[in-house]
Amino acid sequence: MPKQSAPQELAGIAPKLVEITDEVLFADVWERPGLSPRDRSLVTVSVLAALYRGEQLGYHLGVALDNGLSAEELSEAITHLAFYAGWPNAMTAITRLKQITDARDA
């Protein structure tokens, strides 16, 4: 899987945010040995879906698929969190997952 990175087009307006995203979040936190990238993706997708963070969710659904989670596993996680995080959040997340898997299948 390619190394994760903040959107570099944001460096012109928020260079420090891009720098700490790359150096702290992606190069340190995501690389810690306590969880596999697959498990980190499952946690990240679940939290983003639960908090209705759609702009970040799409990217991380793609990362989750790249990190070995299947569309079926992500669908099951989203279905499960519907009862804890709210139906609208789950419906939004599952719609994004469908868009991403459809695009990858095309």
N, C-alpha and C positions, 0 to 999 in steps of 0.2 A: 504494500500500500504506500502511496506517496505520503511524504511528510505533511502533516497538517500545518496550515499557516493562516494567519489573519488575511483578509482581503487587502492586498497590497495597494489597491487604489485608494485606500483610506489613509495611507501613510502621509500623504500631502496635507491632510487636515488634522490627523491625530497620530503623529509619528510615535509618541510614547505608548499609546494604547496598542498600536500594532506591535511595537517592540516587546512589551510585556506579555501580550497575548502569545507571541511566538516563543519567547524565551522562558516564561514562567508556566503558562498554561500548557502549551503543546510540547515544549522541550523538557519540562520538568514534571508537572502533575500527570500528564498523560503517559509518561514513560516510567512512572514509579512501578515497582515490581509487585505490589500488593494485589492488583487486579489486572486481568488480561485486557488487551484493547477491546475485545469482544464484550467483556463485562462492563468496562467503562462506557462503551457505546450504549449498552442497554440501560444503564443508570442515566446517562445523559439524555437519551431520547425520552425516557419516562419522565424525567423532571421537566424537560422543555415542553412536552405534551401537557403535563399536569398544570404547568404555569402559563399555558397558552402563549408560548413564545414561538409563533409560527415562522418568523423570519429566520431564526436559527435552526428550527426543527428540520426543515428541508435538507440543509447541508448535513446535519448529523444523522438523518436517516440514511443518506448516501454513504456516510462514513461507516455506519453500523452494518450496512450490507457489505461494504468492502472489508470490514473486520470480522466477517464470518457469520453474522446473524442472517437468518433467512427471512424472507418476507412473511412467512407463516409465523415465525417466532415473534417478529415485531407486531404482527397483527394480533397475536394472542396477548402480548404485553399491553397493547393499546386497549384491547377489549377488557382486560383485567382492571386497568386503571380507570376505566369509565365510571366504575362504581365508587372510586375513591376521589377522583379528580373532577368528575363532572362529564356528563354526556356530550355537551358541545365541544369540550376539549378533545375528547376521544374521536368524535366525528371529524373534527378538523384534522387531527393527526392521521387518521386512517385515509382521509381524502388525499393528504400530502403523500402518504406512502403509496397509494395507488398511482398517483401522478408520476412518482419517481420510478416505480417498477414498470409502469407502462412505457415510459421514456427509455428505460434500459432495455426493454424487450423489443423496442422498435428498431 
